[in-house]
Amino acid sequence: MYLLTYSAEGLKFLDFLITAGLIYGGDDYIVWGNDGTYATAFGRIHLDRSILGPSGASPIKQFDALIGAAGGLIHEAVESFFALNDGLVFPASQHMDYVAQWFAGLVRRQLADAFKDNGVFFRDIPGADSYGQSFADWAASLDGQLYSGQDRDQGDLTNPFAQLIGFALADPIYPNDMGLTTNMLTAPNLGGCDACISPAVA
């Protein structure tokens, strides 16, 4: 999490993550394990140790892996925010993952830029996230195809019963300098450019 302080967008997420950790207890809110990286229906974050890269790697490669891991944390933080703040408990849709991958990509780019003079070898991999892409272009990309088995749209926003559950569970007390809104979960394009800090929903 300390690495997020070197990213303008990461700092915004850090405020949210610390607040959620204070409310739910740090060790209960973010849990490390070996069973995958994901956010639960109730907003808790599980991180797989493998995202830190292989043991014994060179310091440069380890740091490179940390930048990737920071992006993974941001992805899950997006899903966690929508679960905790807006009461969205349905499994993540393709559109949810589009938004999560957009922010993950932005933070990874900001971190890579911050450390580019320190020998960090992180490079953008085509199709590795959705930053700068429309939803349609991302969904057709290699990264988007990883989520093709999911529903296209977030069920919480289309199912009337789920909307009632979400209304009951929503707890809009969390810092949101990231500017996350449920409108993003149906937006065809979040934009993206080197100068962008927060997306403008088209």
Backbone as CSV, one residue per row, in Angstrom:
resi,resn,N_x,N_y,N_z,CA_x,CA_y,CA_z,C_x,C_y,C_z
1,MET,0.822,-1.204,0.000,0.000,0.000,0.000,0.861,1.261,0.000
2,TYR,2.043,1.160,0.601,2.925,2.331,0.643,3.258,2.806,-0.763
3,LEU,3.383,1.881,-1.698,3.732,2.242,-3.064,2.687,3.162,-3.682
4,LEU,1.456,3.074,-3.233,0.386,3.906,-3.789,0.616,5.390,-3.527
5,THR,1.460,5.714,-2.548,1.720,7.127,-2.253,2.507,7.794,-3.380
6,TYR,3.060,7.014,-4.298,3.804,7.567,-5.428,2.929,7.740,-6.665
7,SER,1.648,7.511,-6.518,0.688,7.677,-7.614,-0.404,8.637,-7.175
8,ALA,-0.689,9.646,-7.980,-1.745,10.607,-7.629,-3.083,9.907,-7.456
9,GLU,-3.383,8.980,-8.364,-4.636,8.245,-8.244,-4.559,7.234,-7.115
10,GLY,-3.392,6.628,-6.929,-3.218,5.671,-5.846,-3.478,6.277,-4.482
11,LEU,-3.069,7.539,-4.305,-3.318,8.226,-3.034,-4.814,8.331,-2.743
12,LYS,-5.605,8.550,-3.770,-7.056,8.643,-3.576,-7.614,7.302,-3.108
13,PHE,-7.142,6.235,-3.707,-7.591,4.911,-3.290,-7.078,4.571,-1.897
14,LEU,-5.888,5.046,-1.578,-5.311,4.759,-0.269,-6.194,5.314,0.839
15,ASP,-6.753,6.483,0.628,-7.668,7.079,1.612,-8.863,6.161,1.843
16,PHE,-9.415,5.637,0.759,-10.536,4.704,0.890,-10.123,3.421,1.594
17,LEU,-8.997,2.842,1.191,-8.542,1.572,1.758,-8.261,1.687,3.255
18,ILE,-7.635,2.781,3.662,-7.340,2.969,5.082,-8.630,3.132,5.872
19,THR,-9.585,3.887,5.325,-10.867,4.074,6.013,-11.590,2.744,6.167
20,ALA,-11.649,1.963,5.104,-12.313,0.659,5.180,-11.589,-0.255,6.154
21,GLY,-10.256,-0.188,6.168,-9.486,-1.001,7.103,-9.747,-0.621,8.546
22,LEU,-9.906,0.664,8.806,-10.204,1.119,10.170,-11.583,0.637,10.619
23,ILE,-12.513,0.610,9.688,-13.877,0.198,10.024,-13.969,-1.309,10.248
24,TYR,-13.315,-2.078,9.386,-13.468,-3.535,9.429,-12.289,-4.258,10.059
25,GLY,-11.247,-3.519,10.411,-10.052,-4.156,10.954,-9.142,-4.547,9.810
26,GLY,-7.913,-4.037,9.824,-7.011,-4.242,8.695,-6.848,-5.681,8.285
27,ASP,-6.669,-6.588,9.247,-6.433,-7.995,8.927,-7.706,-8.721,8.507
28,ASP,-8.851,-8.119,8.754,-10.105,-8.706,8.304,-10.542,-8.115,6.975
29,TYR,-10.115,-6.895,6.699,-10.515,-6.246,5.440,-9.648,-6.716,4.271
30,ILE,-8.345,-6.743,4.457,-7.440,-7.240,3.416,-6.749,-8.497,3.936
31,VAL,-6.960,-9.615,3.242,-6.455,-10.913,3.673,-5.537,-11.476,2.594
32,TRP,-4.383,-11.982,3.009,-3.463,-12.642,2.083,-3.666,-14.147,2.131
33,GLY,-3.552,-14.787,0.965,-3.687,-16.236,0.917,-3.102,-16.781,-0.368
34,ASN,-3.508,-17.992,-0.698,-3.020,-18.651,-1.913,-4.179,-19.135,-2.779
35,ASP,-5.328,-18.512,-2.619,-6.521,-18.984,-3.313,-7.081,-17.961,-4.287
36,GLY,-6.228,-17.127,-4.835,-6.680,-16.155,-5.834,-6.817,-14.758,-5.262
37,THR,-6.888,-13.795,-6.178,-7.074,-12.393,-5.814,-8.473,-11.981,-6.222
38,TYR,-9.256,-11.508,-5.256,-10.645,-11.170,-5.540,-11.214,-10.321,-4.402
39,ALA,-12.346,-9.693,-4.683,-13.111,-8.984,-3.653,-14.379,-9.785,-3.397
40,THR,-14.740,-9.945,-2.133,-15.936,-10.716,-1.790,-17.184,-9.883,-2.053
41,ALA,-18.333,-10.544,-1.996,-19.605,-9.853,-2.211,-19.824,-8.744,-1.196
42,PHE,-19.165,-8.854,-0.044,-19.356,-7.840,0.994,-18.145,-6.930,1.124
43,GLY,-17.338,-6.875,0.076,-16.319,-5.850,-0.016,-14.969,-6.152,0.596
44,ARG,-14.786,-7.354,1.163,-13.464,-7.682,1.694,-12.529,-8.040,0.544
45,ILE,-11.248,-7.775,0.712,-10.270,-8.010,-0.350,-9.370,-9.181,0.016
46,HIS,-9.258,-10.143,-0.902,-8.328,-11.265,-0.764,-7.234,-11.104,-1.810
47,LEU,-5.979,-11.134,-1.378,-4.848,-11.011,-2.291,-4.042,-12.300,-2.297
48,ASP,-3.729,-12.788,-3.471,-2.907,-13.991,-3.601,-1.436,-13.603,-3.518
49,ARG,-0.672,-14.352,-2.753,0.745,-14.033,-2.570,1.521,-14.050,-3.883
50,SER,1.028,-14.762,-4.864,1.752,-14.879,-6.132,1.860,-13.548,-6.866
51,ILE,0.997,-12.579,-6.540,1.063,-11.300,-7.246,2.339,-10.526,-6.897
52,LEU,3.035,-10.958,-5.847,4.270,-10.292,-5.458,5.460,-10.771,-6.276
53,GLY,5.227,-11.735,-7.165,6.302,-12.232,-8.012,7.046,-13.380,-7.356
54,PRO,7.910,-14.043,-8.111,8.636,-15.208,-7.596,9.706,-14.806,-6.587
55,SER,9.907,-15.640,-5.591,10.974,-15.384,-4.628,12.318,-15.597,-5.311
56,GLY,13.294,-14.846,-4.868,14.622,-14.989,-5.444,14.861,-14.155,-6.686
57,ALA,13.844,-13.409,-7.129,14.020,-12.555,-8.301,14.916,-11.382,-7.940
58,SER,15.489,-10.750,-8.944,16.340,-9.586,-8.700,15.508,-8.458,-8.106
59,PRO,16.140,-7.538,-7.365,15.396,-6.413,-6.776,14.600,-5.635,-7.812
60,ILE,15.163,-5.424,-8.988,14.453,-4.681,-10.027,13.201,-5.433,-10.458
61,LYS,13.314,-6.739,-10.676,12.155,-7.520,-11.094,11.118,-7.624,-9.979
62,GLN,11.590,-7.663,-8.732,10.656,-7.681,-7.614,9.871,-6.373,-7.556
63,PHE,10.551,-5.272,-7.797,9.872,-3.979,-7.766,8.904,-3.857,-8.935
64,ASP,9.308,-4.393,-10.069,8.434,-4.435,-11.230,7.149,-5.197,-10.887
65,ALA,7.319,-6.320,-10.175,6.162,-7.114,-9.765,5.289,-6.342,-8.780
66,LEU,5.916,-5.542,-7.926,5.144,-4.748,-6.970,4.247,-3.740,-7.676
67,ILE,4.732,-3.165,-8.779,3.899,-2.236,-9.539,2.681,-2.970,-10.098
68,GLY,2.907,-4.176,-10.615,1.784,-4.982,-11.075,0.834,-5.332,-9.948
69,ALA,1.401,-5.650,-8.770,0.573,-5.987,-7.608,-0.255,-4.790,-7.161
70,ALA,0.328,-3.588,-7.246,-0.424,-2.375,-6.884,-1.640,-2.239,-7.790
71,GLY,-1.463,-2.548,-9.078,-2.601,-2.522,-9.985,-3.653,-3.544,-9.593
72,GLY,-3.204,-4.735,-9.151,-4.147,-5.747,-8.694,-4.936,-5.296,-7.482
73,LEU,-4.257,-4.628,-6.554,-4.941,-4.103,-5.368,-5.971,-3.052,-5.761
74,ILE,-5.608,-2.173,-6.703,-6.547,-1.143,-7.141,-7.776,-1.764,-7.790
75,HIS,-7.561,-2.790,-8.603,-8.700,-3.481,-9.232,-9.690,-3.950,-8.167
76,GLU,-9.174,-4.635,-7.151,-10.064,-5.147,-6.101,-10.645,-4.023,-5.255
77,ALA,-9.905,-2.925,-5.110,-10.411,-1.784,-4.343,-11.629,-1.167,-5.028
78,VAL,-11.629,-1.135,-6.356,-12.798,-0.623,-7.086,-14.019,-1.479,-6.764
79,GLU,-13.875,-2.782,-6.855,-14.996,-3.670,-6.567,-15.417,-3.571,-5.109
80,SER,-14.430,-3.443,-4.222,-14.722,-3.298,-2.796,-15.512,-2.025,-2.532
81,PHE,-15.116,-0.940,-3.180,-15.822,0.326,-2.969,-17.289,0.207,-3.360
82,PHE,-17.553,-0.366,-4.528,-18.943,-0.479,-4.973,-19.748,-1.395,-4.055
83,ALA,-19.104,-2.413,-3.491,-19.805,-3.301,-2.559,-20.124,-2.588,-1.249
84,LEU,-19.131,-1.901,-0.694,-19.311,-1.260,0.607,-20.131,0.022,0.517
85,ASN,-19.831,0.847,-0.458,-20.454,2.168,-0.538,-21.832,2.134,-1.191
86,ASP,-21.979,1.291,-2.227,-23.220,1.281,-3.003,-24.042,0.022,-2.830
87,GLY,-23.539,-0.929,-2.045,-24.312,-2.142,-1.783,-24.422,-3.077,-2.967
88,LEU,-23.461,-3.033,-3.888,-23.491,-3.931,-5.048,-22.856,-5.266,-4.664
89,VAL,-23.674,-6.293,-4.579,-23.185,-7.592,-4.082,-23.220,-8.687,-5.136
90,PHE,-23.755,-8.388,-6.329,-23.738,-9.387,-7.393,-22.298,-9.633,-7.834
91,PRO,-22.021,-10.830,-8.397,-20.676,-11.065,-8.935,-20.300,-9.986,-9.937
92,ALA,-19.017,-9.674,-9.991,-18.556,-8.617,-10.880,-18.911,-8.936,-12.330
93,SER,-19.416,-7.940,-13.025,-19.742,-8.070,-14.443,-18.535,-7.675,-15.282
94,GLN,-18.650,-7.872,-16.590,-17.598,-7.397,-17.478,-17.414,-5.887,-17.332
95,HIS,-18.507,-5.187,-17.184,-18.414,-3.724,-17.083,-17.740,-3.311,-15.771
96,MET,-17.999,-4.033,-14.690,-17.322,-3.749,-13.425,-15.817,-3.948,-13.597
97,ASP,-15.440,-5.041,-14.237,-14.021,-5.305,-14.424,-13.379,-4.329,-15.407
98,TYR,-14.143,-3.825,-16.343,-13.640,-2.772,-17.234,-13.226,-1.547,-16.424
99,VAL,-14.103,-1.126,-15.521,-13.794,0.037,-14.675,-12.600,-0.269,-13.769
100,ALA,-12.594,-1.467,-13.162,-11.507,-1.837,-12.259,-10.171,-1.886,-13.001
101,GLN,-10.173,-2.428,-14.201,-8.946,-2.506,-14.987,-8.504,-1.132,-15.492
102,TRP,-9.447,-0.233,-15.678,-9.110,1.142,-16.099,-8.283,1.823,-15.007
103,PHE,-8.782,1.769,-13.786,-8.060,2.420,-12.686,-6.753,1.701,-12.378
104,ALA,-6.759,0.374,-12.469,-5.523,-0.379,-12.244,-4.465,0.038,-13.255
105,GLY,-4.878,0.191,-14.503,-3.946,0.593,-15.542,-3.408,1.990,-15.335
106,LEU,-4.268,2.909,-14.892,-3.827,4.282,-14.633,-2.790,4.309,-13.521
107,VAL,-3.054,3.615,-12.420,-2.117,3.616,-11.292,-0.796,2.964,-11.687
108,ARG,-0.842,1.865,-12.409,0.389,1.210,-12.845,1.227,2.144,-13.712
109,ARG,0.582,2.879,-14.593,1.311,3.808,-15.453,1.935,4.944,-14.637
110,GLN,1.183,5.449,-13.671,1.722,6.525,-12.834,2.917,6.045,-12.016
111,LEU,2.847,4.828,-11.513,3.968,4.289,-10.733,5.177,4.031,-11.627
112,ALA,4.948,3.471,-12.794,6.059,3.224,-13.714,6.735,4.536,-14.090
113,ASP,5.936,5.582,-14.286,6.499,6.888,-14.628,7.277,7.472,-13.457
114,ALA,6.759,7.272,-12.234,7.415,7.828,-11.044,8.788,7.221,-10.818
115,PHE,8.962,5.966,-11.217,10.226,5.273,-10.943,11.029,4.976,-12.217
116,LYS,10.701,5.655,-13.305,11.357,5.337,-14.577,12.860,5.624,-14.550
117,ASP,13.296,6.512,-13.669,14.724,6.822,-13.587,15.466,5.931,-12.591
118,ASN,14.755,4.980,-11.998,15.365,4.095,-11.005,15.560,2.674,-11.543
119,GLY,15.538,2.542,-12.843,15.794,1.230,-13.435,14.607,0.289,-13.415
120,VAL,13.415,0.799,-13.140,12.238,-0.066,-13.127,11.910,-0.468,-14.562
121,PHE,11.696,-1.748,-14.768,11.513,-2.258,-16.116,10.046,-2.472,-16.481
122,PHE,9.134,-2.000,-15.633,7.715,-2.206,-15.941,7.369,-1.533,-17.267
123,ARG,6.701,-2.263,-18.133,6.269,-1.716,-19.409,4.811,-2.110,-19.635
124,ASP,4.091,-1.211,-20.295,2.709,-1.526,-20.616,2.669,-2.707,-21.581
125,ILE,1.857,-3.682,-21.263,1.681,-4.842,-22.128,0.366,-4.654,-22.873
126,PRO,0.381,-4.619,-24.203,-0.882,-4.432,-24.941,-1.942,-5.416,-24.481
127,GLY,-3.099,-4.872,-24.118,-4.192,-5.721,-23.680,-4.153,-6.110,-22.221
128,ALA,-3.222,-5.530,-21.448,-3.075,-5.928,-20.047,-4.064,-5.235,-19.122
129,ASP,-4.734,-4.200,-19.592,-5.768,-3.534,-18.798,-6.668,-2.765,-19.752
130,SER,-7.591,-1.986,-19.231,-8.549,-1.293,-20.102,-8.281,0.205,-20.207
131,TYR,-7.217,0.685,-19.571,-6.966,2.124,-19.562,-6.825,2.664,-20.994
132,GLY,-7.579,3.728,-21.285,-7.525,4.362,-22.588,-8.358,3.677,-23.656
133,GLN,-9.052,2.604,-23.309,-9.859,1.877,-24.281,-11.346,2.055,-23.996
134,SER,-12.148,1.954,-25.040,-13.594,1.896,-24.840,-13.941,0.528,-24.276
135,PHE,-15.152,0.408,-23.740,-15.568,-0.893,-23.219,-15.548,-1.944,-24.323
136,ALA,-16.060,-1.583,-25.514,-16.135,-2.548,-26.610,-14.749,-3.012,-27.042
137,ASP,-13.809,-2.073,-27.144,-12.451,-2.443,-27.559,-11.779,-3.316,-26.501
138,TRP,-11.982,-2.949,-25.233,-11.386,-3.761,-24.168,-11.984,-5.163,-24.140
139,ALA,-13.310,-5.263,-24.292,-13.978,-6.569,-24.233,-13.454,-7.501,-25.318
140,ALA,-13.001,-6.933,-26.432,-12.476,-7.748,-27.526,-10.979,-8.025,-27.383
141,SER,-10.335,-7.387,-26.413,-8.894,-7.538,-26.229,-8.571,-8.827,-25.476
142,LEU,-7.274,-9.137,-25.394,-6.850,-10.321,-24.648,-7.272,-10.215,-23.188
143,ASP,-7.115,-9.038,-22.602,-7.496,-8.862,-21.202,-9.002,-8.987,-21.038
144,GLY,-9.756,-8.353,-21.916,-11.209,-8.414,-21.824,-11.742,-9.825,-21.967
145,GLN,-11.073,-10.630,-22.788,-11.524,-12.003,-22.997,-11.409,-12.849,-21.731
146,LEU,-10.542,-12.435,-20.814,-10.425,-13.164,-19.547,-11.710,-13.069,-18.729
147,TYR,-12.529,-12.071,-19.028,-13.762,-11.841,-18.282,-15.008,-12.143,-19.122
148,SER,-14.822,-12.790,-20.261,-15.929,-12.989,-21.201,-17.006,-13.924,-20.660
149,GLY,-16.680,-14.720,-19.653,-17.668,-15.625,-19.089,-18.626,-14.959,-18.114
150,GLN,-18.379,-13.705,-17.821,-19.227,-12.986,-16.873,-20.363,-12.274,-17.605
151,ASP,-21.406,-11.919,-16.853,-22.478,-11.123,-17.431,-21.917,-9.790,-17.907
152,ARG,-22.470,-9.267,-18.977,-21.978,-8.001,-19.515,-22.275,-6.851,-18.554
153,ASP,-23.491,-6.822,-18.001,-23.928,-5.721,-17.151,-24.050,-6.156,-15.699
154,GLN,-23.862,-5.215,-14.808,-23.913,-5.494,-13.381,-25.340,-5.795,-12.942
155,GLY,-25.570,-7.014,-12.433,-26.917,-7.437,-12.077,-27.589,-6.552,-11.050
156,ASP,-26.792,-5.952,-10.164,-27.376,-5.078,-9.133,-28.119,-3.895,-9.743
157,LEU,-27.704,-3.499,-10.959,-28.286,-2.313,-11.583,-29.473,-2.639,-12.463
158,THR,-29.714,-3.922,-12.735,-30.797,-4.310,-13.638,-31.870,-5.150,-12.960
159,ASN,-31.563,-5.727,-11.802,-32.503,-6.596,-11.100,-33.203,-5.800,-9.994
160,PRO,-34.529,-5.628,-10.079,-35.233,-4.810,-9.078,-35.039,-5.303,-7.647
161,PHE,-35.039,-6.629,-7.451,-34.837,-7.164,-6.108,-33.441,-6.825,-5.606
162,ALA,-32.455,-6.956,-6.492,-31.077,-6.627,-6.118,-30.940,-5.138,-5.796
163,GLN,-31.699,-4.318,-6.483,-31.658,-2.885,-6.205,-32.148,-2.586,-4.793
164,LEU,-33.160,-3.340,-4.345,-33.645,-3.170,-2.975,-32.588,-3.611,-1.969
165,ILE,-31.916,-4.719,-2.264,-30.843,-5.196,-1.386,-29.727,-4.160,-1.330
166,GLY,-29.365,-3.643,-2.490,-28.307,-2.647,-2.550,-28.660,-1.400,-1.764
167,PHE,-29.913,-0.984,-1.854,-30.346,0.195,-1.109,-30.207,-0.043,0.391
168,ALA,-30.515,-1.275,0.821,-30.435,-1.601,2.249,-28.986,-1.707,2.711
169,LEU,-28.100,-2.180,1.840,-26.710,-2.409,2.222,-25.806,-1.195,2.003
170,ALA,-26.235,-0.295,1.152,-25.389,0.860,0.816,-25.030,1.656,2.070
171,ASP,-23.791,2.046,2.147,-23.286,2.789,3.303,-22.323,3.869,2.784
172,PRO,-22.871,4.939,2.213,-22.033,5.931,1.516,-21.244,6.848,2.456
173,ILE,-20.357,6.235,3.222,-19.555,7.005,4.181,-18.073,7.005,3.797
174,TYR,-17.748,6.357,2.687,-16.343,6.147,2.343,-15.795,7.282,1.479
175,PRO,-14.533,7.645,1.686,-13.916,8.670,0.834,-13.972,8.240,-0.624
176,ASN,-14.300,9.183,-1.496,-14.418,8.850,-2.913,-13.770,9.925,-3.777
177,ASP,-12.539,10.258,-3.453,-11.816,11.199,-4.302,-11.544,10.592,-5.673
178,MET,-11.711,9.269,-5.802,-11.523,8.601,-7.087,-12.627,8.982,-8.062
179,GLY,-13.771,9.438,-7.529,-14.892,9.815,-8.377,-15.681,8.642,-8.909
180,LEU,-15.652,7.503,-8.194,-16.386,6.323,-8.654,-17.897,6.545,-8.543
181,THR,-18.625,6.245,-9.599,-20.085,6.310,-9.595,-20.627,5.078,-10.310
182,THR,-21.843,4.693,-9.978,-22.442,3.537,-10.648,-22.682,3.816,-12.132
183,ASN,-22.717,5.096,-12.537,-22.852,5.413,-13.959,-21.685,4.848,-14.770
184,MET,-20.530,4.729,-14.130,-19.368,4.177,-14.828,-19.598,2.729,-15.243
185,LEU,-20.478,2.035,-14.530,-20.698,0.611,-14.785,-21.561,0.362,-16.016
186,THR,-21.996,1.437,-16.653,-22.711,1.316,-17.933,-22.093,2.219,-18.997
187,ALA,-21.034,2.947,-18.656,-20.426,3.892,-19.585,-19.715,3.155,-20.719
188,PRO,-19.887,3.612,-21.959,-19.209,2.955,-23.077,-17.723,3.277,-23.148
189,ASN,-17.310,4.348,-22.462,-15.911,4.762,-22.541,-15.566,5.617,-21.328
190,LEU,-14.485,5.289,-20.651,-14.016,6.102,-19.532,-12.899,7.050,-19.951
191,GLY,-12.554,7.040,-21.214,-11.500,7.926,-21.687,-10.138,7.422,-21.263
192,GLY,-9.211,8.348,-21.126,-7.867,7.986,-20.691,-6.803,8.670,-21.510
193,CYS,-5.928,9.353,-20.839,-4.795,9.994,-21.494,-3.725,10.191,-20.441
194,ASP,-2.520,10.503,-20.865,-1.420,10.649,-19.921,-1.685,11.752,-18.912
195,ALA,-2.482,12.760,-19.297,-2.740,13.884,-18.397,-3.931,13.633,-17.488
196,CYS,-4.683,12.549,-17.746,-5.906,12.314,-16.977,-5.593,11.817,-15.573
197,ILE,-6.353,12.279,-14.610,-6.267,11.772,-13.249,-7.549,11.008,-12.928
198,SER,-8.691,11.590,-13.240,-9.962,10.911,-13.051,-10.694,10.865,-14.390
199,PRO,-11.458,9.795,-14.638,-12.110,9.645,-15.945,-13.321,10.550,-16.097
200,ALA,-13.565,10.950,-17.325,-14.783,11.690,-17.648,-15.705,10.715,-18.349
201,VAL,-16.836,10.411,-17.720,-17.752,9.429,-18.282,-18.411,10.010,-19.512
202,ALA,-18.291,9.315,-20.629,-18.865,9.787,-21.880,-20.333,9.359,-21.983
